[in-house]
Amino acid sequence: MRKFFEFDKLGTNYKNEILGGVTTFFAMAYIIIINPAILANGGIPKEASVTATIIAAAIGTLVMAFYARRPFAVAPYMGENAFIAYTVCLGMGYKWETALGAVFIGGVIFIIITALKIRSWIARAIPDSLKRSFAAGIGFFIMFIGLNESGIIRLGVEGAPVKVGQLSTAGPLLAIFCVILISILIIRKIPGSLLIGLLVTTVFSYIAGTATWPTDLISAPPSLSPILFKLDIAGALSIDFLPVILVVFILDFVDTMGTLIGVSARAGLLDKNNNLPEIEKPMMADAIATVAGAAAGTSTTGTFIESAAGIEAGAKSGFASLITAGMFLLCLFFAPIFVSVPASAYGAALVVVGFLMLSPLKELQFDDYTELIPAAATIALMSFTFNLGIGMTAGFILYPLLKLFSGRTRELTAGIWILFAISVLLYIFYPYGKI
């Protein structure tokens, strides 16, 4: 195992990888509950969707572990699940079977273009400033998710979309305690800082009554039969459904690419040219997981930004992904234990991870506006639209335009123009106002 996962080359060990894998799981375990809840709004049976979510995450993360050998976990994407449920099914009136057909088609296309190394060629064409903005943007995005999930901030009203949470109540106070505790442990360089803080806060939450002890230790997984292989591929291939396939494709394309680059930057996995070596391997893991997930009955699947939590805990190899996948599989039978971890704990952990991902900001060229403005727009829109794909595509559009009108077209490559065209198509066909 040590040799296969290149422990010596990466300077890691079993302890760090196990800590990293477990930390990543707890940071993203909420997806087991949240994803089925969102998809249920589109008509997908909730109980079966729990099993589908776990299976898709386990398959994708296992492929990531043994094929890509990267410390990245895979699960159904937040954002894409809302697009399927609220836009495609509720807003546009399509059946969930047809929506899953579109996800399946997108996954098959990804497998083909990944095998042909088209995706990796385009990824290498992304300018360094945008790569750095992906990492920082993901940091702000994770931070925002954590602040909201933990109750430190709350949704506001029109004109003031966010506001401070009820900081006099136990949940947000425990989250603040967790942020401070994890920060101190990291500063003191205590191994497993994130996991320690998360578990300590969970126990305190039980004591304070803001979280409930699991009543059952073991539960049988819900049957997949209501949704397994129920996708409607033929319906998704109809002419009027093509814009949906295009949006699903583009969102997954840019989300996967940006997440891989951003998280890899934090993990120190990028080479001297700020590229991820053999990026097509983790991209293939995402593509396979998307196909498998659609067949099982869930939405677009890909690399999760919460993988950064495990990386901060010490994960460097695919062995951490193996641990995370194992935790997901255990959830098929021990879900009551894992899902009892409160938002005040995992939300606070995400806040700290967000802090730690902001270091690429110092490498931005603040005196070159053709580099700074696209990067700043990317970072802002990734968080403020609550959609990684929207922010990334904004950068892909602004970057070549500003270079063009500044007379610096020699700095542009064919790949960045392809990303420009793909991004423009997203904004043309995106179903505004239907989410």
Secondary structure, DSSP 4 states (H G I P E B T S, - for coil): -TTTTTHHHHT--HHHHHHHHHHHHHHHTTHHHHHHHHHHTTT--HHHHHHHHHHHHHHHHHHIIIII--S--EEEPTTHHHIIIIIIIIIT---HHHHHHHHHHHHHHHHHHHHTTHHHHHHHTS-HHHHHHHHHHHHHHHHHHHHHHHTSEEEEETTEEEEE--TTSHHHHHHHHHHHHHHHHHHTT-TTHHHHHHHHHHHHHHHHTSS---S-S--PPPPSTTTTT---HHHHTSGGGHHHHHHHHHHHHHHHHHHHHHHHHHHT---TTS--TTTHHHHHHHHHHHHHHHHHT---EEE-TTHHHHHHTT--SHHHHHHHHHHHHHHHHHHHHHTTS-HHHHHHHHHHHHHHTTGGGGGS-TT-HHHHHHHHHHHHHHHHTT-HHHHHHHHHHHHHHHHHHTT-GGG--HHHHHHHHHHHHHHHH--TT--
